[in-house]
Amino acid sequence: MHFRIFVAVLAALFTLGATLPASAHGGGCRKSSPPGQCCHMEKATGRAHCH
Ligand SMILES: [Zn+2]
């Protein structure tokens, strides 16, 4: 029965995909980011923004 492994892999991919937008310009998401959004500090401007 490999269904559980399949679900685990799917969940892992989903988690990785959720972090991809932030990596577009470096840095990770703040832990205080609202659900569905990723807030981080932009070094160029010194300001935090979400998207
Ligand atoms: Zn950004």
mmCIF file of the protein (N, C-alpha, C, O) and its ligand, coordinates in Angstrom:
data_MODEL
# 
_entry.id   MODEL 
# 
loop_
_entity.id 
_entity.type 
_entity.pdbx_number_of_molecules 
1 polymer     1 
2 non-polymer 1 
# 
_entity_poly.entity_id                      1 
_entity_poly.type                           'polypeptide(L)' 
_entity_poly.nstd_linkage                   no 
_entity_poly.nstd_monomer                   no 
_entity_poly.pdbx_seq_one_letter_code       MHFRIFVAVLAALFTLGATLPASAHGGGCRKSSPPGQCCHMEKATGRAHCH 
_entity_poly.pdbx_seq_one_letter_code_can   MHFRIFVAVLAALFTLGATLPASAHGGGCRKSSPPGQCCHMEKATGRAHCH 
_entity_poly.pdbx_strand_id                 A 
# 
loop_
_entity_poly_seq.entity_id 
_entity_poly_seq.num 
_entity_poly_seq.mon_id 
_entity_poly_seq.hetero 
1 1  MET n 
1 2  HIS n 
1 3  PHE n 
1 4  ARG n 
1 5  ILE n 
1 6  PHE n 
1 7  VAL n 
1 8  ALA n 
1 9  VAL n 
1 10 LEU n 
1 11 ALA n 
1 12 ALA n 
1 13 LEU n 
1 14 PHE n 
1 15 THR n 
1 16 LEU n 
1 17 GLY n 
1 18 ALA n 
1 19 THR n 
1 20 LEU n 
1 21 PRO n 
1 22 ALA n 
1 23 SER n 
1 24 ALA n 
1 25 HIS n 
1 26 GLY n 
1 27 GLY n 
1 28 GLY n 
1 29 CYS n 
1 30 ARG n 
1 31 LYS n 
1 32 SER n 
1 33 SER n 
1 34 PRO n 
1 35 PRO n 
1 36 GLY n 
1 37 GLN n 
1 38 CYS n 
1 39 CYS n 
1 40 HIS n 
1 41 MET n 
1 42 GLU n 
1 43 LYS n 
1 44 ALA n 
1 45 THR n 
1 46 GLY n 
1 47 ARG n 
1 48 ALA n 
1 49 HIS n 
1 50 CYS n 
1 51 HIS n 
# 
loop_
_struct_asym.id 
_struct_asym.entity_id 
A 1 
B 2 
# 
loop_
_chem_comp.id 
_chem_comp.type 
_chem_comp.mon_nstd_flag 
ALA 'L-peptide linking' y 
ARG 'L-peptide linking' y 
CYS 'L-peptide linking' y 
GLN 'L-peptide linking' y 
GLU 'L-peptide linking' y 
GLY 'peptide linking'   y 
HIS 'L-peptide linking' y 
ILE 'L-peptide linking' y 
LEU 'L-peptide linking' y 
LYS 'L-peptide linking' y 
MET 'L-peptide linking' y 
PHE 'L-peptide linking' y 
PRO 'L-peptide linking' y 
SER 'L-peptide linking' y 
THR 'L-peptide linking' y 
VAL 'L-peptide linking' y 
ZN  non-polymer         . 
# 
_pdbx_entity_nonpoly.entity_id   2 
_pdbx_entity_nonpoly.name        ? 
_pdbx_entity_nonpoly.comp_id     ZN 
# 
_pdbx_nonpoly_scheme.asym_id         B 
_pdbx_nonpoly_scheme.entity_id       2 
_pdbx_nonpoly_scheme.mon_id          ZN 
_pdbx_nonpoly_scheme.ndb_seq_num     1 
_pdbx_nonpoly_scheme.pdb_seq_num     101 
_pdbx_nonpoly_scheme.auth_seq_num    101 
_pdbx_nonpoly_scheme.pdb_mon_id      ZN 
_pdbx_nonpoly_scheme.auth_mon_id     ZN 
_pdbx_nonpoly_scheme.pdb_strand_id   A 
_pdbx_nonpoly_scheme.pdb_ins_code    . 
# 
loop_
_atom_site.group_PDB 
_atom_site.id 
_atom_site.type_symbol 
_atom_site.label_atom_id 
_atom_site.label_alt_id 
_atom_site.label_comp_id 
_atom_site.label_asym_id 
_atom_site.label_entity_id 
_atom_site.label_seq_id 
_atom_site.pdbx_PDB_ins_code 
_atom_site.Cartn_x 
_atom_site.Cartn_y 
_atom_site.Cartn_z 
_atom_site.occupancy 
_atom_site.B_iso_or_equiv 
_atom_site.pdbx_formal_charge 
_atom_site.auth_seq_id 
_atom_site.auth_comp_id 
_atom_site.auth_asym_id 
_atom_site.auth_atom_id 
_atom_site.pdbx_PDB_model_num 
ATOM   1   N  N  . MET A 1 1  ? 0.850  -1.195 0.000  1.00 0.00 ? 1   MET A N  1 
ATOM   2   C  CA . MET A 1 1  ? 0.000  0.000  0.000  1.00 0.00 ? 1   MET A CA 1 
ATOM   3   C  C  . MET A 1 1  ? 0.888  1.250  0.000  1.00 0.00 ? 1   MET A C  1 
ATOM   4   O  O  . MET A 1 1  ? 1.502  1.577  1.016  1.00 0.00 ? 1   MET A O  1 
ATOM   5   N  N  . HIS A 1 2  ? 0.954  1.934  -1.124 1.00 0.00 ? 2   HIS A N  1 
ATOM   6   C  CA . HIS A 1 2  ? 1.832  3.102  -1.224 1.00 0.00 ? 2   HIS A CA 1 
ATOM   7   C  C  . HIS A 1 2  ? 1.064  4.412  -1.186 1.00 0.00 ? 2   HIS A C  1 
ATOM   8   O  O  . HIS A 1 2  ? 1.615  5.478  -1.461 1.00 0.00 ? 2   HIS A O  1 
ATOM   9   N  N  . PHE A 1 3  ? -0.215 4.321  -0.843 1.00 0.00 ? 3   PHE A N  1 
ATOM   10  C  CA . PHE A 1 3  ? -1.038 5.535  -0.891 1.00 0.00 ? 3   PHE A CA 1 
ATOM   11  C  C  . PHE A 1 3  ? -0.532 6.584  0.083  1.00 0.00 ? 3   PHE A C  1 
ATOM   12  O  O  . PHE A 1 3  ? -0.519 7.773  -0.237 1.00 0.00 ? 3   PHE A O  1 
ATOM   13  N  N  . ARG A 1 4  ? -0.118 6.160  1.260  1.00 0.00 ? 4   ARG A N  1 
ATOM   14  C  CA . ARG A 1 4  ? 0.348  7.126  2.262  1.00 0.00 ? 4   ARG A CA 1 
ATOM   15  C  C  . ARG A 1 4  ? 1.617  7.833  1.796  1.00 0.00 ? 4   ARG A C  1 
ATOM   16  O  O  . ARG A 1 4  ? 1.795  9.029  2.031  1.00 0.00 ? 4   ARG A O  1 
ATOM   17  N  N  . ILE A 1 5  ? 2.490  7.089  1.138  1.00 0.00 ? 5   ILE A N  1 
ATOM   18  C  CA . ILE A 1 5  ? 3.722  7.688  0.620  1.00 0.00 ? 5   ILE A CA 1 
ATOM   19  C  C  . ILE A 1 5  ? 3.386  8.709  -0.461 1.00 0.00 ? 5   ILE A C  1 
ATOM   20  O  O  . ILE A 1 5  ? 3.974  9.789  -0.526 1.00 0.00 ? 5   ILE A O  1 
ATOM   21  N  N  . PHE A 1 6  ? 2.428  8.342  -1.304 1.00 0.00 ? 6   PHE A N  1 
ATOM   22  C  CA . PHE A 1 6  ? 2.005  9.247  -2.371 1.00 0.00 ? 6   PHE A CA 1 
ATOM   23  C  C  . PHE A 1 6  ? 1.470  10.546 -1.793 1.00 0.00 ? 6   PHE A C  1 
ATOM   24  O  O  . PHE A 1 6  ? 1.794  11.629 -2.281 1.00 0.00 ? 6   PHE A O  1 
ATOM   25  N  N  . VAL A 1 7  ? 0.656  10.440 -0.756 1.00 0.00 ? 7   VAL A N  1 
ATOM   26  C  CA . VAL A 1 7  ? 0.094  11.628 -0.114 1.00 0.00 ? 7   VAL A CA 1 
ATOM   27  C  C  . VAL A 1 7  ? 1.200  12.465 0.526  1.00 0.00 ? 7   VAL A C  1 
ATOM   28  O  O  . VAL A 1 7  ? 1.169  13.694 0.465  1.00 0.00 ? 7   VAL A O  1 
ATOM   29  N  N  . ALA A 1 8  ? 2.170  11.802 1.136  1.00 0.00 ? 8   ALA A N  1 
ATOM   30  C  CA . ALA A 1 8  ? 3.272  12.514 1.790  1.00 0.00 ? 8   ALA A CA 1 
ATOM   31  C  C  . ALA A 1 8  ? 4.093  13.292 0.767  1.00 0.00 ? 8   ALA A C  1 
ATOM   32  O  O  . ALA A 1 8  ? 4.470  14.438 1.011  1.00 0.00 ? 8   ALA A O  1 
ATOM   33  N  N  . VAL A 1 9  ? 4.368  12.671 -0.374 1.00 0.00 ? 9   VAL A N  1 
ATOM   34  C  CA . VAL A 1 9  ? 5.131  13.335 -1.432 1.00 0.00 ? 9   VAL A CA 1 
ATOM   35  C  C  . VAL A 1 9  ? 4.346  14.524 -1.966 1.00 0.00 ? 9   VAL A C  1 
ATOM   36  O  O  . VAL A 1 9  ? 4.908  15.593 -2.208 1.00 0.00 ? 9   VAL A O  1 
ATOM   37  N  N  . LEU A 1 10 ? 3.062  14.334 -2.146 1.00 0.00 ? 10  LEU A N  1 
ATOM   38  C  CA . LEU A 1 10 ? 2.207  15.404 -2.654 1.00 0.00 ? 10  LEU A CA 1 
ATOM   39  C  C  . LEU A 1 10 ? 2.222  16.585 -1.689 1.00 0.00 ? 10  LEU A C  1 
ATOM   40  O  O  . LEU A 1 10 ? 2.318  17.737 -2.112 1.00 0.00 ? 10  LEU A O  1 
ATOM   41  N  N  . ALA A 1 11 ? 2.127  16.298 -0.402 1.00 0.00 ? 11  ALA A N  1 
ATOM   42  C  CA . ALA A 1 11 ? 2.127  17.353 0.611  1.00 0.00 ? 11  ALA A CA 1 
ATOM   43  C  C  . ALA A 1 11 ? 3.459  18.092 0.621  1.00 0.00 ? 11  ALA A C  1 
ATOM   44  O  O  . ALA A 1 11 ? 3.497  19.309 0.800  1.00 0.00 ? 11  ALA A O  1 
ATOM   45  N  N  . ALA A 1 12 ? 4.549  17.357 0.429  1.00 0.00 ? 12  ALA A N  1 
ATOM   46  C  CA . ALA A 1 12 ? 5.876  17.969 0.416  1.00 0.00 ? 12  ALA A CA 1 
ATOM   47  C  C  . ALA A 1 12 ? 6.019  18.901 -0.784 1.00 0.00 ? 12  ALA A C  1 
ATOM   48  O  O  . ALA A 1 12 ? 6.560  20.000 -0.662 1.00 0.00 ? 12  ALA A O  1 
ATOM   49  N  N  . LEU A 1 13 ? 5.539  18.463 -1.931 1.00 0.00 ? 13  LEU A N  1 
ATOM   50  C  CA . LEU A 1 13 ? 5.616  19.290 -3.130 1.00 0.00 ? 13  LEU A CA 1 
ATOM   51  C  C  . LEU A 1 13 ? 4.774  20.553 -2.966 1.00 0.00 ? 13  LEU A C  1 
ATOM   52  O  O  . LEU A 1 13 ? 5.163  21.635 -3.407 1.00 0.00 ? 13  LEU A O  1 
ATOM   53  N  N  . PHE A 1 14 ? 3.629  20.399 -2.332 1.00 0.00 ? 14  PHE A N  1 
ATOM   54  C  CA . PHE A 1 14 ? 2.733  21.528 -2.114 1.00 0.00 ? 14  PHE A CA 1 
ATOM   55  C  C  . PHE A 1 14 ? 3.418  22.560 -1.225 1.00 0.00 ? 14  PHE A C  1 
ATOM   56  O  O  . PHE A 1 14 ? 3.323  23.763 -1.469 1.00 0.00 ? 14  PHE A O  1 
ATOM   57  N  N  . THR A 1 15 ? 4.110  22.081 -0.188 1.00 0.00 ? 15  THR A N  1 
ATOM   58  C  CA . THR A 1 15 ? 4.804  22.980 0.733  1.00 0.00 ? 15  THR A CA 1 
ATOM   59  C  C  . THR A 1 15 ? 5.929  23.706 0.022  1.00 0.00 ? 15  THR A C  1 
ATOM   60  O  O  . THR A 1 15 ? 6.126  24.903 0.229  1.00 0.00 ? 15  THR A O  1 
ATOM   61  N  N  . LEU A 1 16 ? 6.656  23.005 -0.802 1.00 0.00 ? 16  LEU A N  1 
ATOM   62  C  CA . LEU A 1 16 ? 7.749  23.617 -1.542 1.00 0.00 ? 16  LEU A CA 1 
ATOM   63  C  C  . LEU A 1 16 ? 7.215  24.662 -2.515 1.00 0.00 ? 16  LEU A C  1 
ATOM   64  O  O  . LEU A 1 16 ? 7.791  25.741 -2.651 1.00 0.00 ? 16  LEU A O  1 
ATOM   65  N  N  . GLY A 1 17 ? 6.130  24.345 -3.181 1.00 0.00 ? 17  GLY A N  1 
ATOM   66  C  CA . GLY A 1 17 ? 5.547  25.264 -4.146 1.00 0.00 ? 17  GLY A CA 1 
ATOM   67  C  C  . GLY A 1 17 ? 5.090  26.553 -3.499 1.00 0.00 ? 17  GLY A C  1 
ATOM   68  O  O  . GLY A 1 17 ? 5.142  27.617 -4.117 1.00 0.00 ? 17  GLY A O  1 
ATOM   69  N  N  . ALA A 1 18 ? 4.636  26.463 -2.245 1.00 0.00 ? 18  ALA A N  1 
ATOM   70  C  CA . ALA A 1 18 ? 4.146  27.646 -1.553 1.00 0.00 ? 18  ALA A CA 1 
ATOM   71  C  C  . ALA A 1 18 ? 5.269  28.614 -1.226 1.00 0.00 ? 18  ALA A C  1 
ATOM   72  O  O  . ALA A 1 18 ? 5.018  29.799 -1.003 1.00 0.00 ? 18  ALA A O  1 
ATOM   73  N  N  . THR A 1 19 ? 6.504  28.130 -1.194 1.00 0.00 ? 19  THR A N  1 
ATOM   74  C  CA . THR A 1 19 ? 7.623  28.990 -0.834 1.00 0.00 ? 19  THR A CA 1 
ATOM   75  C  C  . THR A 1 19 ? 8.336  29.531 -2.068 1.00 0.00 ? 19  THR A C  1 
ATOM   76  O  O  . THR A 1 19 ? 9.246  30.350 -1.942 1.00 0.00 ? 19  THR A O  1 
ATOM   77  N  N  . LEU A 1 20 ? 7.940  29.089 -3.247 1.00 0.00 ? 20  LEU A N  1 
ATOM   78  C  CA . LEU A 1 20 ? 8.647  29.489 -4.461 1.00 0.00 ? 20  LEU A CA 1 
ATOM   79  C  C  . LEU A 1 20 ? 8.566  30.985 -4.773 1.00 0.00 ? 20  LEU A C  1 
ATOM   80  O  O  . LEU A 1 20 ? 9.584  31.575 -5.135 1.00 0.00 ? 20  LEU A O  1 
ATOM   81  N  N  . PRO A 1 21 ? 7.391  31.625 -4.648 1.00 0.00 ? 21  PRO A N  1 
ATOM   82  C  CA . PRO A 1 21 ? 7.306  33.044 -5.015 1.00 0.00 ? 21  PRO A CA 1 
ATOM   83  C  C  . PRO A 1 21 ? 8.342  33.913 -4.321 1.00 0.00 ? 21  PRO A C  1 
ATOM   84  O  O  . PRO A 1 21 ? 8.898  34.818 -4.943 1.00 0.00 ? 21  PRO A O  1 
ATOM   85  N  N  . ALA A 1 22 ? 8.614  33.658 -3.047 1.00 0.00 ? 22  ALA A N  1 
ATOM   86  C  CA . ALA A 1 22 ? 9.574  34.478 -2.301 1.00 0.00 ? 22  ALA A CA 1 
ATOM   87  C  C  . ALA A 1 22 ? 10.985 34.278 -2.828 1.00 0.00 ? 22  ALA A C  1 
ATOM   88  O  O  . ALA A 1 22 ? 11.779 35.218 -2.859 1.00 0.00 ? 22  ALA A O  1 
ATOM   89  N  N  . SER A 1 23 ? 11.294 33.067 -3.238 1.00 0.00 ? 23  SER A N  1 
ATOM   90  C  CA . SER A 1 23 ? 12.648 32.790 -3.703 1.00 0.00 ? 23  SER A CA 1 
ATOM   91  C  C  . SER A 1 23 ? 12.922 33.472 -5.031 1.00 0.00 ? 23  SER A C  1 
ATOM   92  O  O  . SER A 1 23 ? 14.059 33.489 -5.504 1.00 0.00 ? 23  SER A O  1 
ATOM   93  N  N  . ALA A 1 24 ? 11.867 34.042 -5.640 1.00 0.00 ? 24  ALA A N  1 
ATOM   94  C  CA . ALA A 1 24 ? 12.049 34.713 -6.923 1.00 0.00 ? 24  ALA A CA 1 
ATOM   95  C  C  . ALA A 1 24 ? 13.035 35.863 -6.791 1.00 0.00 ? 24  ALA A C  1 
ATOM   96  O  O  . ALA A 1 24 ? 13.815 36.122 -7.708 1.00 0.00 ? 24  ALA A O  1 
ATOM   97  N  N  . HIS A 1 25 ? 13.005 36.560 -5.647 1.00 0.00 ? 25  HIS A N  1 
ATOM   98  C  CA . HIS A 1 25 ? 14.009 37.589 -5.427 1.00 0.00 ? 25  HIS A CA 1 
ATOM   99  C  C  . HIS A 1 25 ? 14.687 37.440 -4.068 1.00 0.00 ? 25  HIS A C  1 
ATOM   100 O  O  . HIS A 1 25 ? 15.006 38.418 -3.393 1.00 0.00 ? 25  HIS A O  1 
ATOM   101 N  N  . GLY A 1 26 ? 14.887 36.213 -3.705 1.00 0.00 ? 26  GLY A N  1 
ATOM   102 C  CA . GLY A 1 26 ? 15.689 35.917 -2.524 1.00 0.00 ? 26  GLY A CA 1 
ATOM   103 C  C  . GLY A 1 26 ? 14.966 36.144 -1.219 1.00 0.00 ? 26  GLY A C  1 
ATOM   104 O  O  . GLY A 1 26 ? 13.963 36.855 -1.159 1.00 0.00 ? 26  GLY A O  1 
ATOM   105 N  N  . GLY A 1 27 ? 15.487 35.531 -0.176 1.00 0.00 ? 27  GLY A N  1 
ATOM   106 C  CA . GLY A 1 27 ? 14.881 35.692 1.135  1.00 0.00 ? 27  GLY A CA 1 
ATOM   107 C  C  . GLY A 1 27 ? 13.708 34.776 1.322  1.00 0.00 ? 27  GLY A C  1 
ATOM   108 O  O  . GLY A 1 27 ? 13.116 34.309 0.350  1.00 0.00 ? 27  GLY A O  1 
ATOM   109 N  N  . GLY A 1 28 ? 13.368 34.515 2.554  1.00 0.00 ? 28  GLY A N  1 
ATOM   110 C  CA . GLY A 1 28 ? 12.247 33.636 2.848  1.00 0.00 ? 28  GLY A CA 1 
ATOM   111 C  C  . GLY A 1 28 ? 11.064 34.429 3.339  1.00 0.00 ? 28  GLY A C  1 
ATOM   112 O  O  . GLY A 1 28 ? 11.144 35.636 3.563  1.00 0.00 ? 28  GLY A O  1 
ATOM   113 N  N  . CYS A 1 29 ? 9.955  33.716 3.503  1.00 0.00 ? 29  CYS A N  1 
ATOM   114 C  CA . CYS A 1 29 ? 8.744  34.344 4.000  1.00 0.00 ? 29  CYS A CA 1 
ATOM   115 C  C  . CYS A 1 29 ? 8.860  34.547 5.503  1.00 0.00 ? 29  CYS A C  1 
ATOM   116 O  O  . CYS A 1 29 ? 9.442  33.730 6.217  1.00 0.00 ? 29  CYS A O  1 
ATOM   117 N  N  . ARG A 1 30 ? 8.301  35.638 5.957  1.00 0.00 ? 30  ARG A N  1 
ATOM   118 C  CA . ARG A 1 30 ? 8.229  35.843 7.399  1.00 0.00 ? 30  ARG A CA 1 
ATOM   119 C  C  . ARG A 1 30 ? 7.229  34.863 7.983  1.00 0.00 ? 30  ARG A C  1 
ATOM   120 O  O  . ARG A 1 30 ? 6.222  34.530 7.358  1.00 0.00 ? 30  ARG A O  1 
ATOM   121 N  N  . LYS A 1 31 ? 7.523  34.408 9.190  1.00 0.00 ? 31  LYS A N  1 
ATOM   122 C  CA . LYS A 1 31 ? 6.614  33.462 9.831  1.00 0.00 ? 31  LYS A CA 1 
ATOM   123 C  C  . LYS A 1 31 ? 5.294  34.123 10.188 1.00 0.00 ? 31  LYS A C  1 
ATOM   124 O  O  . LYS A 1 31 ? 4.289  33.445 10.399 1.00 0.00 ? 31  LYS A O  1 
ATOM   125 N  N  . SER A 1 32 ? 5.299  35.446 10.254 1.00 0.00 ? 32  SER A N  1 
ATOM   126 C  CA . SER A 1 32 ? 4.073  36.169 10.597 1.00 0.00 ? 32  SER A CA 1 
ATOM   127 C  C  . SER A 1 32 ? 3.250  36.505 9.366  1.00 0.00 ? 32  SER A C  1 
ATOM   128 O  O  . SER A 1 32 ? 2.252  37.219 9.463  1.00 0.00 ? 32  SER A O  1 
ATOM   129 N  N  . SER A 1 33 ? 3.657  35.996 8.204  1.00 0.00 ? 33  SER A N  1 
ATOM   130 C  CA . SER A 1 33 ? 2.927  36.280 6.976  1.00 0.00 ? 33  SER A CA 1 
ATOM   131 C  C  . SER A 1 33 ? 1.510  35.731 7.065  1.00 0.00 ? 33  SER A C  1 
ATOM   132 O  O  . SER A 1 33 ? 1.301  34.630 7.574  1.00 0.00 ? 33  SER A O  1 
ATOM   133 N  N  . PRO A 1 34 ? 0.526  36.501 6.567  1.00 0.00 ? 34  PRO A N  1 
ATOM   134 C  CA . PRO A 1 34 ? -0.844 35.997 6.559  1.00 0.00 ? 34  PRO A CA 1 
ATOM   135 C  C  . PRO A 1 34 ? -0.977 34.817 5.609  1.00 0.00 ? 34  PRO A C  1 
ATOM   136 O  O  . PRO A 1 34 ? -0.189 34.686 4.673  1.00 0.00 ? 34  PRO A O  1 
ATOM   137 N  N  . PRO A 1 35 ? -1.967 33.955 5.838  1.00 0.00 ? 35  PRO A N  1 
ATOM   138 C  CA . PRO A 1 35 ? -2.152 32.777 4.978  1.00 0.00 ? 35  PRO A CA 1 
ATOM   139 C  C  . PRO A 1 35 ? -2.318 33.178 3.514  1.00 0.00 ? 35  PRO A C  1 
ATOM   140 O  O  . PRO A 1 35 ? -3.050 34.117 3.199  1.00 0.00 ? 35  PRO A O  1 
ATOM   141 N  N  . GLY A 1 36 ? -1.647 32.474 2.642  1.00 0.00 ? 36  GLY A N  1 
ATOM   142 C  CA . GLY A 1 36 ? -1.766 32.750 1.217  1.00 0.00 ? 36  GLY A CA 1 
ATOM   143 C  C  . GLY A 1 36 ? -0.870 33.879 0.751  1.00 0.00 ? 36  GLY A C  1 
ATOM   144 O  O  . GLY A 1 36 ? -0.808 34.177 -0.442 1.00 0.00 ? 36  GLY A O  1 
ATOM   145 N  N  . GLN A 1 37 ? -0.175 34.509 1.688  1.00 0.00 ? 37  GLN A N  1 
ATOM   146 C  CA . GLN A 1 37 ? 0.722  35.589 1.307  1.00 0.00 ? 37  GLN A CA 1 
ATOM   147 C  C  . GLN A 1 37 ? 2.113  35.335 1.846  1.00 0.00 ? 37  GLN A C  1 
ATOM   148 O  O  . GLN A 1 37 ? 2.303  34.557 2.781  1.00 0.00 ? 37  GLN A O  1 
ATOM   149 N  N  . CYS A 1 38 ? 3.080  36.003 1.244  1.00 0.00 ? 38  CYS A N  1 
ATOM   150 C  CA . CYS A 1 38 ? 4.455  35.868 1.697  1.00 0.00 ? 38  CYS A CA 1 
ATOM   151 C  C  . CYS A 1 38 ? 5.035  37.255 1.888  1.00 0.00 ? 38  CYS A C  1 
ATOM   152 O  O  . CYS A 1 38 ? 5.227  37.996 0.923  1.00 0.00 ? 38  CYS A O  1 
ATOM   153 N  N  . CYS A 1 39 ? 5.311  37.601 3.126  1.00 0.00 ? 39  CYS A N  1 
ATOM   154 C  CA . CYS A 1 39 ? 5.896  38.903 3.427  1.00 0.00 ? 39  CYS A CA 1 
ATOM   155 C  C  . CYS A 1 39 ? 7.380  38.744 3.711  1.00 0.00 ? 39  CYS A C  1 
ATOM   156 O  O  . CYS A 1 39 ? 7.796  37.822 4.413  1.00 0.00 ? 39  CYS A O  1 
ATOM   157 N  N  . HIS A 1 40 ? 8.157  39.638 3.167  1.00 0.00 ? 40  HIS A N  1 
ATOM   158 C  CA . HIS A 1 40 ? 9.591  39.579 3.446  1.00 0.00 ? 40  HIS A CA 1 
ATOM   159 C  C  . HIS A 1 40 ? 10.219 40.944 3.274  1.00 0.00 ? 40  HIS A C  1 
ATOM   160 O  O  . HIS A 1 40 ? 9.640  41.841 2.661  1.00 0.00 ? 40  HIS A O  1 
ATOM   161 N  N  . MET A 1 41 ? 11.418 41.088 3.828  1.00 0.00 ? 41  MET A N  1 
ATOM   162 C  CA . MET A 1 41 ? 12.141 42.344 3.740  1.00 0.00 ? 41  MET A CA 1 
ATOM   163 C  C  . MET A 1 41 ? 12.888 42.408 2.427  1.00 0.00 ? 41  MET A C  1 
ATOM   164 O  O  . MET A 1 41 ? 13.583 41.468 2.042  1.00 0.00 ? 41  MET A O  1 
ATOM   165 N  N  . GLU A 1 42 ? 12.734 43.530 1.742  1.00 0.00 ? 42  GLU A N  1 
ATOM   166 C  CA . GLU A 1 42 ? 13.478 43.724 0.502  1.00 0.00 ? 42  GLU A CA 1 
ATOM   167 C  C  . GLU A 1 42 ? 14.698 44.572 0.826  1.00 0.00 ? 42  GLU A C  1 
ATOM   168 O  O  . GLU A 1 42 ? 14.581 45.726 1.239  1.00 0.00 ? 42  GLU A O  1 
ATOM   169 N  N  . LYS A 1 43 ? 15.861 43.982 0.633  1.00 0.00 ? 43  LYS A N  1 
ATOM   170 C  CA . LYS A 1 43 ? 17.092 44.653 1.035  1.00 0.00 ? 43  LYS A CA 1 
ATOM   171 C  C  . LYS A 1 43 ? 17.314 45.947 0.260  1.00 0.00 ? 43  LYS A C  1 
ATOM   172 O  O  . LYS A 1 43 ? 17.859 46.908 0.801  1.00 0.00 ? 43  LYS A O  1 
ATOM   173 N  N  . ALA A 1 44 ? 16.898 45.976 -0.997 1.00 0.00 ? 44  ALA A N  1 
ATOM   174 C  CA . ALA A 1 44 ? 17.133 47.147 -1.839 1.00 0.00 ? 44  ALA A CA 1 
ATOM   175 C  C  . ALA A 1 44 ? 16.459 48.394 -1.274 1.00 0.00 ? 44  ALA A C  1 
ATOM   176 O  O  . ALA A 1 44 ? 17.035 49.482 -1.298 1.00 0.00 ? 44  ALA A O  1 
ATOM   177 N  N  . THR A 1 45 ? 15.239 48.234 -0.768 1.00 0.00 ? 45  THR A N  1 
ATOM   178 C  CA . THR A 1 45 ? 14.487 49.385 -0.276 1.00 0.00 ? 45  THR A CA 1 
ATOM   179 C  C  . THR A 1 45 ? 14.467 49.449 1.242  1.00 0.00 ? 45  THR A C  1 
ATOM   180 O  O  . THR A 1 45 ? 14.125 50.484 1.814  1.00 0.00 ? 45  THR A O  1 
ATOM   181 N  N  . GLY A 1 46 ? 14.832 48.351 1.904  1.00 0.00 ? 46  GLY A N  1 
ATOM   182 C  CA . GLY A 1 46 ? 14.789 48.325 3.355  1.00 0.00 ? 46  GLY A CA 1 
ATOM   183 C  C  . GLY A 1 46 ? 13.377 48.229 3.896  1.00 0.00 ? 46  GLY A C  1 
ATOM   184 O  O  . GLY A 1 46 ? 13.143 48.449 5.084  1.00 0.00 ? 46  GLY A O  1 
ATOM   185 N  N  . ARG A 1 47 ? 12.423 47.897 3.012  1.00 0.00 ? 47  ARG A N  1 
ATOM   186 C  CA . ARG A 1 47 ? 11.043 47.808 3.437  1.00 0.00 ? 47  ARG A CA 1 
ATOM   187 C  C  . ARG A 1 47 ? 10.529 46.395 3.237  1.00 0.00 ? 47  ARG A C  1 
ATOM   188 O  O  . ARG A 1 47 ? 11.013 45.650 2.385  1.00 0.00 ? 47  ARG A O  1 
ATOM   189 N  N  . ALA A 1 48 ? 9.537  46.042 4.042  1.00 0.00 ? 48  ALA A N  1 
ATOM   190 C  CA . ALA A 1 48 ? 8.891  44.741 3.896  1.00 0.00 ? 48  ALA A CA 1 
ATOM   191 C  C  . ALA A 1 48 ? 7.670  44.888 2.994  1.00 0.00 ? 48  ALA A C  1 
ATOM   192 O  O  . ALA A 1 48 ? 6.987  45.912 3.008  1.00 0.00 ? 48  ALA A O  1 
ATOM   193 N  N  . HIS A 1 49 ? 7.415  43.866 2.227  1.00 0.00 ? 49  HIS A N  1 
ATOM   194 C  CA . HIS A 1 49 ? 6.217  43.852 1.396  1.00 0.00 ? 49  HIS A CA 1 
ATOM   195 C  C  . HIS A 1 49 ? 5.712  42.433 1.271  1.00 0.00 ? 49  HIS A C  1 
ATOM   196 O  O  . HIS A 1 49 ? 6.426  41.472 1.559  1.00 0.00 ? 49  HIS A O  1 
ATOM   197 N  N  . CYS A 1 50 ? 4.461  42.314 0.833  1.00 0.00 ? 50  CYS A N  1 
ATOM   198 C  CA . CYS A 1 50 ? 3.827  41.002 0.717  1.00 0.00 ? 50  CYS A CA 1 
ATOM   199 C  C  . CYS A 1 50 ? 3.335  40.768 -0.698 1.00 0.00 ? 50  CYS A C  1 
ATOM   200 O  O  . CYS A 1 50 ? 2.947  41.704 -1.397 1.00 0.00 ? 50  CYS A O  1 
ATOM   201 N  N  . HIS A 1 51 ? 3.354  39.565 -1.094 1.00 0.00 ? 51  HIS A N  1 
ATOM   202 C  CA . HIS A 1 51 ? 2.768  39.198 -2.379 1.00 0.00 ? 51  HIS A CA 1 
ATOM   203 C  C  . HIS A 1 51 ? 2.547  37.708 -2.419 1.00 0.00 ? 51  HIS A C  1 
ATOM   204 O  O  . HIS A 1 51 ? 2.058  37.183 -3.419 1.00 0.00 ? 51  HIS A O  1 
HETATM 205 ZN ZN . ZN  B 2 .  ? 8.883  40.344 -2.722 1.00 0.00 2 101 ZN  A ZN 1 
# 
